[in-house]
Amino acid sequence: MVEYTSTEMMAVCGAHAVKDGERVFAGTGLPVLGAMLAKVTHAPNAIIIYEGGNVDTQNKDLALSVADSRLGYRAAASIGLIETLGFLMMGGKVDVGFLGAAQIDEFGNINTSYIGDFDAPKVRLPGSGGGNDIASSAGRIILMFTHDARKFVKKLDYLTSPGHLSGPGSREKLGLIGGGPSLVVTDKCQMDFDPDSKRIRLKSVHPGVTVDWVKENVMFDLSIGKDVPITAEPTKHELEKLRGLDPQGIYLAKGQK
C-alpha cells in the first residue's frame, strides 16, 4: 500500500481531469502541479498557459507565482497579461481553467472577494484577479480547495466569478462563451454538475471519507446518487512523478495522510 497525503490526492485528481492536447490555464500551487503531472503522465501534448504570459514552458524548478521568471525557460511563447486573458482566454482558445474558491454555491458560482457584510467584512480576500475572465471564458472549470462546510454555502456573500449562475441557460443568456464549472476537487471528495439542472452533485468520496460526512459539511441540499464510488487512489508511478515535480515540498508538504 502506497502512502499519500490529502494534498497529493487533490493534485492527482486534478491531473486526471486534464486530457491530452488540451490548453490548460493554471495558477501556481496545486493547479499547476496537477497540470504538470498530467503532462508527464497521460497528457504529454497538453499545453500549460500561465497568466503572466509564458506558454508551454520547460522550467526546471517549480514556479512560485504565475509571473515567475523561471517560467521563461524554453517557453513556446512569452507574451503578456492582455494576450493571455484577452486574446487566448476571451478568444475561446483555453480548454480548461483551474480556480479556487472561498465560497461556492450549488450552481458553482464563486466568491473570492470578502466574507461578511460589504461595509464591514469579517475577511477581505484577494478578489477576482483573472478569475472572472477564466470562469467566464474557459471551456470548462476545475475548482480545487480544501473542504470546509463554510465554503459550500446556500448564498454567496459576493459573486466574484460566474458558475452556472441561476441554472440552465443562464450563462448563454449573458453571452459567456465558457462552459462553466465541471468538477470540484477537495481533500475529501470530488463533485461534478448535473447536466440538466446544473446543480452540484457528489461524484466520489476519497478513501476513508463517508458520504454522510460530506453531506453534513455542505450548507445546501447536495445531490447524492444511490451508489457513490470511492475515488481511485494515486498510483505509485503518479506519486513518484508528482513528488519529482515538487521535491522540496513547497506545495505538497501541506497535506495530511
N, C-alpha and C positions, 0 to 999 in steps of 0.2 A: 504494500500500500504506500503510495506516494503522498507525503505531507505537503500541504499548501496552505496559504493564508487566504482570508476573505478578499483581500485586495487582488491577489493573483487570480482568484476565481472571477472577479469582475473583469479584469483585463482579458482573460481568455474568452469570456462570454462576448465581450466587445469585439474581439478578433473574429469570432465565429460569425458575427453579423456582417462582416465585410466580404464582398465577393471579388473574385479575380477580375482585374481590369477596371474596377471602379475608381472614380476620382473621389478621394476622401478628404474632407475638410476637418482637421483635428487640432485641438488645442494641446498644450503641454499637459503632462501628468498622465493619468490612466488612459484617456482617449488616444493619445499618440502612441502609448505603449501597445494598446490594443491594435491600432492600425499597423504599427511596425511588426507586431507578432504575426498578423495576417500575411504581411508581405514576405516574411521569412519562412512561412509555412505553406498555406494553401492558396495564397493570392499573390504570387510574385509579380504580377503585372498591375497591381493596384498602384495608384499614384497619390501620394500624400501631398496635400496643399496646406501651407501654413499661412495664417492670417498676415504675418509680416511680409509675405511676398515670395518666399522660397518654395519651389515646386520640385517634387521628386528628388530630394537631396540624398546624398550618401554620407551624411555626417557620421563620424566615428564615435563621438561621445554624445550622450543623451542631452538634448536641449533643455534648458531651464526656463525658456519663455518662447513665445511664438515669433519673437524677433531676435533670438539668439544668433550671434554671428557664426556660430558653428554650423548653422543650417545652410550656409552658403557653399559649403564644401561639395563640389561636383554636382551642384544643383542643375536640373534641366533648364530652369529659368529662375531669375531673381528680379521680381517686379516690385510692386508696391501695394499699399492697402487699397487704393482706388481700383487697381486692376483686379485684386483678388476678390474683394467684396462687390465691386461694380461689374466688371466685365465677366469674371468667371462665375461668381455666385448668382448675381442677379441676371446673368445671361443664361442661366439654366445649365451650366457646364459642370455642376457638382452633383454627384450621385448620392452621397451620404455625408451628413454632418453630425458631429458629436457635440453634445451640450450637457451642462449640469443644471441643477435647479435647487433653489432654497425652498420653494413651494411648487407643487404641481397639483392640478385638479383632475377630475375624472375624464376630461377631454384632452389632457396632455398640455394644457396651457401652463406657462411658466412664469414664475416670479423670481427675479434676481435683483430687485431694486430696494425693497425695505420690508421689514416686518413690523406690524402695528399700525398706528394711526399716521396718516400722511404728515400732519403738523408736528407730531411728537412721536416718531417711530422708536420702537424698542431697539431695533438693529438697523443700521444702514448697510446696504450691500453694494457690490461694485456697479450694479446697473446692467445695461444691455451690452455695451461694447459692440461687438459684431453679432451678438446672439440673435437679435431680431432679424438681421439680414439672413443669417443661417436658417433660422426657424421658418422664415417666410419663403425661402427660395431653394433650399437643398431638396434633392429628390425625395429623401426621407431623413428622419432624425432619429438618432440613438441617444438616449439620455442615460447618464451614469452618475450615481451618487450613493452615499451610504443611506441605509434605511432608517427612518425616524418617522413616527406617526405624525409629528408636527409638519412634516413636509408634504404629506398626502392630505390635502385639505378640500373641503367642500366648496369653499370660496376663497380665491386668492386675495391677499391684501393689496396686490397690484399686479396687473397683467403686463409683464415686460415683453414677452415673446409669445407669438401665437402657436397654439397646438391645433386641435381641431375645432377651436372656438366654441360654438354652441351646438356642434354636431354636423351631420351630413350636409354638404353643400355650402357650409359657412365660409370655408377658405376660398372656394371658387367664386362666391358672390363678391368677395373683396378683391379678386384678381390676383391672389397669391399663387405663384407658379409651382411652389414646392408641395410635396405630398404630405407633409406634416410628420408627427412622431409615429414611429413604427415599433419601437422597442424601448423598454425601460429596464436597465440593469442595476440592481442594488447588491449589497453584500448578503442579502437574504433570499432573493428571488429574481425572476425575470417576469416582466409583464409585457403584453402586446395590446393591440387595439382591435376591437370588433369591427370588421369591415363594413357592417351595415349601420350600427349605432354610433361608431367612432368612440365609444367609451372604452376605458382601460379595463383590461381583464388579466387575471393571473395565468401566466404561461407555464411556469415551472417553479419549484422551490429548491433551493440549494440543499445538499446533503445535511441532515441534522436539523433542518428547519421544518416546522409543520405548517400546514395550510391555515390552521386556526391562529397561529402566531401572526402570520401575515394579515389575516382578516382583522385581527384585533389592533394591528398597527397601521391601519389606513382609516382616515377620518371621513370616508364616504362609502357607499354601498359598492364594494368591489365585485365585479362579475367573476364567478368561480365555477368552472366546469365540474363534472362528476368525478373525473379521474385526472387529477393534476400530476404530471410526471415530476420526477426528481431530475434536476439539472445534471447533465453529464459532467463528471469530474475531469479536471485537466489531466492530460496525459503526461507521462514522464518527458517525452520529447518536447511538448509545448512548454512545460515548466523550465526545461533546460534552455530553450531558446529565449523565453521571456526573461529569465534571470540574467542571461547573457546580454540583454539589451539594457539592463539596469543593474550592473554588477555592484555598484555602491549602495543600492537600496534607497535611492533618492525618493522614489515613489512607492516601491514595493514594500519597504520596511514598515509601512503604516498599518498593514492588515493584521488581523488576529487569526490564529489557527482554529 
